[in-house]
Structure formats: structure tokens, C-alpha cells
Amino acid sequence: MKNSKDGGFWINLERPDRRILIFYFCCIAILSTLIIVTSILSWKGDLFFSAILVLSGLMGTFIITGILAFGYYYKKAIISTGTILSWFAIFAFIFSAVANVVIYLLAQLRYFGSSTFFLFDLNTVSINNILWQFLVLFLLTLFVLIEVMFEAFGLIWMLSVVEKNTVPDALTDIMKITSNISNSMSRKNKLASRRYSLLQWLFKIPDVLDTRLLSITYDEQKKRFQWKAFKTAVLWGSFLGFILTILIVNYIKSLAQISIENLLAISGIIVIMTPVLVLSWFIFLRLDARIKGDAKDFKLYNGLKSRITSYTVTFGTFIILIRFALEKTDFQQLFWSFVSYYPIFLVSVTIFTFIYFNYFENDLAKNIANKYRKKE
């Protein structure tokens, strides 16, 4: 095989990705400076304020970068961007109509404790007032959906850049695992042996398999939207996001006296990265990366998915049980906080996952397949 380390990270990047990466680091530098200055001028020892400031700055960077990434990758869409925006408009219309009714019903029950909610006078029930409230809610919802879409473009673009430069080498190294085990001279290179052992552990590759029989299949004609994989990714993202949210809520509360609502705000920013963690498995499914076995082929996708999910669920459940045992928890408040927060998270997971499969996966799979075959 050819040397898998030919070139370098920067050289292997495509020209549009280089430009976007330069722009991203410029944004990081500017926002880091603003965050440091803001923290110094307004520091009050508030952990919540500091966490929100840093995480919001990070997300803001991805949103700005996502706008630039959209300018290049929108051409690679399977389902047109115009169709997606029309879906956003329909969703915003339905949500605004339902929310309008719910707000006035809750107002009649004195749920808000005042006669105003946001910008609206709830005592005045008129056609003009209802239409005005509907219009504001519609535009606000549409804005949020588009903002999440650009944030998704930024994060998924970063994931694709990382995978374009790591997956080909990982596949090449996986092929060498069996040779490393059987060759005593190879085992003397401890750094390489540890890398091979790490990959074997991460993908849960059985010792009995001959990794030299690894193969990938990329079909350039298979460019239709992968609805089955999309649904699976949304399901896993929703499940792991639920576990991670509870973990964050219970962990941070032990460090500072922060309300559950504020904790959910922090976790909402962090957990939005859950789809990126989940989507990192699916390139191996798209490439159909597998090692031939006597009875059944071993799919790398299944091994990596099993490893990540098992550790996340086991560790998360363990920590959650400890926190619930050691600290008094208002389960009713926790439940209603999740009821109000989780639907928003589900919408975000769906958008992130859709952006990956609609704009990035085909190009990503083609790029990785070409680089891997050059290394053979």
C-alpha cells in the first residue's frame, strides 16, 4: 500500500473547505476576544453567565461559518433548498396557529399571572391583535428554524472536514490490524500497535476476523435521499440527547445553585452537538465498510455504534442514579421542564440530521472512497 500519510491536513483539504476553515478561525479569534473582554468587564463570579457566554459564542461561530458553508454546499442538495424552506414555512404556520390558541387559553386560566405575554396584550381579544400575534410568532419561528439550519451547516461541515481527513487513514489502519498481530516486527512499533489496538477496540472488531479482507462499496448512482438511515439517526440522536441532558442537569447542579430552567438552557446548547456525535457513525454505513467473515460479514458501522451507545448509556445511567440518590430532586419540576424543552430539541435533531443526509453525505462518501482507494 501507499503511504497513508501522504500530504497533510491542509494539503488534503479542498479549496472551498480551506477558505471556510480560515474564515472559521478568524471568527473564533474575534469572538474569543469579545468573550474575554466581556467577561473581564462584567465578571461577577457567575458560573452560569460564564458558561452561557462561552457556549453561545461557540454556537455563534458555527452559525456564521454555516452561512458561508451553505453558500458552497447548497448546490449539492438532493431535496432542493426551496422545498426545505417551504417545509419550514408550513411548520411555522401550524406552530404559530396552535401556539396562538394555547396562549389565549392559558391567559383565561391566569397561567401567566399578568395581562401581558411577550409583546401581547392578552386582555384584548380582537382580530387585529390575534393576527399581529400570529405574524410575530410565525416570523420568530421561521427565523429560529433558519438559524438552526445555518448552525447545522457549520457543525456538519466541521464534521465532514474531520472525517475527510481521518476516515481514509482509519480504514487503511484497520486493514493492517491482522498483519500487526501476526508480525512480531510490527509489534515493536509501540505507537502504531497502540493505534491499531485502539481502532480494534473502538469498532469492536473480533480477533478471529482477518482485517485484510476489509472492503468498501461506494455507488455513485445511489444519490437519492436515505430516508431509512435518516430516521435511524434521528431516533439515536433523540435517545442519546435525552440521556446527556439529564446527566448535564444533575452534574452541574452539584457545582452551583442554578435553576433547572437555566441548566436546561446550558444543556440545550451542549446537547445540540449530539446529532454530530451520532452522524459520525453513518459514513461507515454509507460506504458499506465491512470485513468478510466465514459465516457473516462484520460491519464497522455496527461496531462503532455499539461501542459509543453502550458507553454513553451505561455511564450516563450510572451518574444519574448516583445524583438522584445523593441529592433531593424535584421530579415534577424536572418533568415539566423536559416537556417544555424536549420538543425543541427534537426539532433541532431532525434539522441537523436532514442537513447531513441532504447536503453532505454523498460528497463525503465519494471523497473518502477516492482517498482510500488511492492508499491501497
Legacy VTK file of the C-alpha trace (Angstrom):
# vtk DataFile Version 3.0
C-alpha trace
ASCII
DATASET POLYDATA
POINTS 376 float
0.000 0.000 0.000
0.978 3.581 -0.451
1.881 5.695 2.491
-1.355 6.698 4.178
0.224 9.852 5.493
0.932 11.463 2.095
0.395 15.192 2.084
-1.084 16.733 5.196
-4.286 18.015 6.704
-4.171 21.380 4.936
-2.978 19.977 1.599
-5.714 17.332 1.585
-8.460 19.923 2.073
-10.471 21.025 -0.931
-10.161 24.712 -1.806
-13.675 25.706 -0.575
-13.036 23.914 2.746
-9.737 25.779 3.159
-11.477 29.119 2.699
-14.262 28.219 5.114
-11.723 26.971 7.689
-9.747 30.217 7.505
-12.995 32.152 7.973
-13.927 29.892 10.918
-10.646 30.505 12.751
-10.974 34.252 12.143
-14.437 34.134 13.733
-13.047 32.129 16.663
-10.313 34.728 17.215
-12.764 37.664 17.098
-15.400 36.049 19.306
-12.778 34.822 21.792
-11.530 38.369 22.153
-15.066 39.683 22.666
-15.840 36.985 25.251
-12.646 37.693 27.212
-13.301 41.445 27.223
-16.959 40.968 28.187
-16.032 38.540 30.973
-13.469 40.952 32.420
-15.845 43.932 32.330
-18.896 42.127 33.727
-17.411 39.319 35.829
-19.416 38.685 38.996
-18.341 35.151 39.762
-21.445 33.846 37.989
-20.757 30.352 36.645
-23.999 30.272 34.678
-23.249 33.578 32.946
-19.738 32.438 32.018
-20.923 29.083 30.646
-23.690 30.674 28.600
-21.260 33.296 27.252
-18.686 30.737 26.089
-21.188 28.261 24.645
-23.206 30.987 22.936
-20.016 32.328 21.383
-19.146 28.856 20.102
-22.596 28.363 18.619
-22.488 31.852 17.122
-19.238 30.938 15.397
-20.808 27.840 13.868
-23.843 29.842 12.694
-21.662 32.427 10.929
-19.463 29.699 9.435
-22.582 27.765 8.457
-23.763 30.670 6.303
-20.508 30.524 4.348
-20.638 26.707 4.118
-24.218 26.952 2.847
-23.010 29.167 0.007
-20.935 26.265 -1.303
-22.798 23.124 -0.292
-26.347 24.190 -1.186
-25.587 23.112 -4.784
-25.145 19.527 -3.587
-28.701 19.239 -2.228
-30.752 16.153 -3.022
-34.002 17.844 -1.989
-33.879 21.493 -3.055
-33.347 24.260 -0.504
-36.542 25.943 -1.757
-38.534 22.841 -0.799
-36.950 22.792 2.650
-37.804 26.467 3.218
-41.396 25.760 2.209
-41.476 22.978 4.840
-40.160 25.462 7.393
-42.909 27.922 6.458
-45.622 25.249 6.806
-44.251 24.155 10.190
-44.018 27.784 11.384
-47.591 28.422 10.235
-49.008 25.410 12.080
-46.936 26.041 15.208
-47.893 29.729 15.349
-51.592 28.966 14.915
-51.569 26.354 17.690
-49.403 28.496 19.978
-51.733 31.457 19.455
-54.709 29.460 20.681
-52.803 27.911 23.606
-51.523 31.298 24.802
-55.035 32.782 24.959
-56.449 29.675 26.662
-53.718 29.798 29.312
-54.372 33.522 29.736
-58.001 32.758 30.594
-56.730 30.405 33.311
-54.455 33.158 34.682
-51.431 30.977 33.974
-49.081 33.880 33.195
-50.014 35.878 36.295
-50.358 39.086 34.258
-52.318 40.532 31.377
-49.331 40.559 29.029
-47.228 37.850 27.456
-44.107 38.732 25.477
-45.368 41.682 23.349
-49.049 40.854 23.534
-51.969 42.263 25.485
-53.947 39.178 26.485
-56.930 41.193 27.735
-57.681 42.488 24.262
-59.156 39.755 22.090
-59.586 41.205 18.622
-58.903 40.157 15.049
-56.076 42.668 14.713
-54.449 41.574 17.961
-54.712 37.873 17.088
-53.320 38.412 13.584
-50.492 40.553 14.929
-49.562 37.909 17.493
-49.751 35.173 14.843
-47.496 37.140 12.469
-44.880 37.767 15.171
-44.881 34.102 16.229
-44.696 32.952 12.595
-41.710 35.170 11.755
-39.956 34.312 15.014
-40.405 30.563 14.455
-39.230 30.822 10.852
-36.180 32.810 11.957
-35.279 30.209 14.593
-35.617 27.340 12.088
-33.332 29.087 9.592
-30.860 29.920 12.374
-30.776 26.235 13.409
-30.258 25.280 9.755
-27.186 27.533 9.461
-25.886 26.251 12.791
-26.311 22.715 11.437
-24.383 23.640 8.285
-21.493 24.922 10.422
-21.304 21.860 12.670
-21.896 19.277 9.936
-19.337 20.995 7.700
-16.776 20.697 10.517
-17.660 17.009 10.931
-17.214 16.408 7.192
-13.805 18.131 7.170
-12.619 15.969 10.062
-13.943 12.758 8.501
-12.490 13.505 5.068
-9.059 13.661 6.672
-9.324 10.858 9.245
-11.620 8.108 7.906
-9.397 7.096 4.911
-6.400 6.670 7.240
-8.549 4.853 9.809
-9.770 2.387 7.174
-6.184 1.843 5.986
-5.007 1.210 9.554
-7.904 -1.193 10.216
-6.718 -3.278 7.277
-3.295 -3.555 8.962
-4.605 -4.839 12.327
-4.262 -8.536 11.448
-0.789 -8.036 9.948
0.297 -6.179 13.086
-0.882 -9.008 15.340
0.849 -11.722 13.306
4.068 -9.788 12.635
6.427 -9.598 15.615
8.451 -6.818 13.974
5.328 -4.666 13.623
4.539 -5.072 17.310
7.871 -3.453 18.183
6.464 -0.166 16.894
4.501 0.546 20.059
2.858 3.740 18.787
1.449 2.007 15.697
0.428 -1.062 17.708
-1.493 1.106 20.164
-3.236 2.857 17.286
-4.281 -0.482 15.795
-5.438 -1.737 19.219
-7.463 1.448 19.764
-9.200 1.059 16.403
-9.934 -2.608 17.091
-11.431 -1.674 20.462
-13.384 1.330 19.122
-15.010 -0.651 16.308
-15.339 -3.838 18.428
-13.595 -5.910 15.748
-13.395 -9.601 16.777
-9.905 -11.124 16.903
-10.923 -14.017 14.640
-11.515 -11.735 11.648
-8.861 -11.082 9.015
-8.969 -7.297 8.679
-7.071 -7.508 5.388
-10.441 -8.507 3.905
-11.906 -5.072 4.650
-13.885 -3.671 1.730
-15.963 -0.578 0.998
-18.643 -0.034 -1.609
-19.498 3.401 -2.929
-22.207 3.594 -5.558
-22.146 6.965 -7.326
-25.631 6.285 -8.700
-27.050 5.948 -5.179
-27.757 9.628 -4.654
-31.348 9.536 -3.518
-32.195 10.697 -0.020
-31.588 7.923 2.536
-34.870 8.098 4.467
-34.285 4.867 6.421
-30.851 5.980 7.648
-32.274 9.453 8.382
-34.997 8.023 10.658
-32.473 5.803 12.451
-30.138 8.759 13.048
-32.961 10.931 14.428
-34.007 8.122 16.787
-30.487 7.600 18.149
-29.856 11.343 18.426
-33.077 11.825 20.385
-32.290 8.954 22.738
-28.678 9.926 23.476
-29.687 13.577 23.788
-32.199 12.634 26.469
-29.543 10.757 28.466
-26.982 13.530 28.072
-29.424 16.261 29.088
-30.286 14.545 32.368
-26.595 13.918 33.001
-25.691 17.587 32.489
-28.572 18.823 34.635
-27.622 16.639 37.587
-23.873 17.182 37.264
-23.813 20.980 37.028
-26.373 21.409 39.801
-23.888 19.947 42.246
-21.367 22.667 41.345
-23.547 25.767 41.611
-27.027 26.775 42.668
-28.577 27.157 39.239
-32.248 26.730 38.472
-33.389 23.766 36.369
-34.553 26.167 33.628
-31.060 27.690 33.395
-29.465 24.256 33.435
-31.683 23.224 30.537
-30.557 26.328 28.671
-26.927 25.234 29.089
-27.680 21.619 28.235
-29.701 22.746 25.223
-26.583 24.336 23.749
-24.347 21.368 24.580
-26.756 18.609 23.595
-27.275 20.194 20.180
-23.930 18.581 19.324
-25.428 15.125 19.960
-26.534 14.710 16.314
-22.932 15.324 15.221
-21.743 12.527 17.516
-24.399 10.179 16.141
-23.870 11.124 12.492
-20.176 10.192 12.685
-21.241 6.506 12.516
-23.252 6.802 9.343
-20.412 7.357 6.886
-19.420 3.724 7.509
-22.984 2.668 6.716
-22.990 4.736 3.504
-19.659 3.182 2.449
-20.877 -0.271 3.495
-17.483 -0.794 5.165
-17.258 -4.447 6.201
-14.781 -7.210 6.977
-15.530 -10.536 5.304
-16.137 -13.386 7.755
-16.638 -17.132 7.359
-20.259 -17.091 8.493
-21.203 -13.409 8.385
-19.567 -10.137 7.381
-18.742 -7.679 10.159
-19.940 -4.111 9.531
-17.822 -1.309 11.004
-20.973 0.803 11.394
-22.482 -1.721 13.815
-19.289 -1.972 15.858
-18.778 1.786 16.258
-22.466 2.389 17.029
-22.469 -0.344 19.658
-19.334 0.986 21.353
-20.468 4.618 21.579
-24.061 3.929 22.632
-23.189 1.300 25.224
-20.680 3.537 26.978
-22.884 6.625 26.808
-25.957 4.864 28.198
-24.038 2.916 30.871
-22.032 5.894 32.124
-24.966 8.289 31.910
-27.346 5.979 33.775
-24.742 5.333 36.479
-24.125 9.035 37.130
-27.848 9.853 37.066
-28.639 7.188 39.663
-25.865 8.461 41.937
-27.118 12.065 41.698
-30.710 11.083 42.388
-29.570 9.034 45.382
-27.374 11.751 46.905
-29.422 14.871 46.136
-33.039 15.760 46.631
-34.679 16.250 43.224
-37.989 17.880 42.380
-39.124 15.276 39.833
-42.299 17.182 38.964
-40.379 20.327 38.117
-37.821 18.254 36.199
-40.585 16.525 34.238
-42.364 19.717 33.166
-39.066 21.376 32.271
-38.344 18.487 29.935
-41.837 18.616 28.459
-41.293 22.261 27.516
-37.708 21.765 26.313
-37.556 18.389 24.601
-39.815 19.122 21.587
-37.465 21.980 20.666
-34.531 19.607 20.910
-36.284 17.037 18.699
-36.851 19.669 16.007
-33.163 20.631 16.172
-32.022 16.994 15.942
-34.258 16.484 12.907
-32.880 19.557 11.127
-29.251 18.648 11.863
-29.738 15.095 10.631
-31.564 16.219 7.494
-28.809 18.693 6.610
-26.216 15.917 6.840
-28.038 13.439 4.602
-29.319 16.029 2.143
-26.201 18.143 1.569
-23.082 16.387 2.848
-23.182 12.587 2.920
-22.875 11.823 -0.807
-19.957 14.198 -1.329
-18.323 12.987 1.895
-18.621 9.304 0.909
-17.225 9.963 -2.578
-14.282 11.928 -1.184
-13.399 9.262 1.396
-13.787 6.393 -1.090
-11.448 8.075 -3.596
-8.794 8.820 -0.956
-8.985 5.303 0.475
-8.602 3.634 -2.919
-5.531 5.785 -3.652
-3.942 4.435 -0.455
-4.473 0.788 -1.437
LINES 1 377
376 0 1 2 3 4 5 6 7 8 9 10 11 12 13 14 15 16 17 18 19 20 21 22 23 24 25 26 27 28 29 30 31 32 33 34 35 36 37 38 39 40 41 42 43 44 45 46 47 48 49 50 51 52 53 54 55 56 57 58 59 60 61 62 63 64 65 66 67 68 69 70 71 72 73 74 75 76 77 78 79 80 81 82 83 84 85 86 87 88 89 90 91 92 93 94 95 96 97 98 99 100 101 102 103 104 105 106 107 108 109 110 111 112 113 114 115 116 117 118 119 120 121 122 123 124 125 126 127 128 129 130 131 132 133 134 135 136 137 138 139 140 141 142 143 144 145 146 147 148 149 150 151 152 153 154 155 156 157 158 159 160 161 162 163 164 165 166 167 168 169 170 171 172 173 174 175 176 177 178 179 180 181 182 183 184 185 186 187 188 189 190 191 192 193 194 195 196 197 198 199 200 201 202 203 204 205 206 207 208 209 210 211 212 213 214 215 216 217 218 219 220 221 222 223 224 225 226 227 228 229 230 231 232 233 234 235 236 237 238 239 240 241 242 243 244 245 246 247 248 249 250 251 252 253 254 255 256 257 258 259 260 261 262 263 264 265 266 267 268 269 270 271 272 273 274 275 276 277 278 279 280 281 282 283 284 285 286 287 288 289 290 291 292 293 294 295 296 297 298 299 300 301 302 303 304 305 306 307 308 309 310 311 312 313 314 315 316 317 318 319 320 321 322 323 324 325 326 327 328 329 330 331 332 333 334 335 336 337 338 339 340 341 342 343 344 345 346 347 348 349 350 351 352 353 354 355 356 357 358 359 360 361 362 363 364 365 366 367 368 369 370 371 372 373 374 375
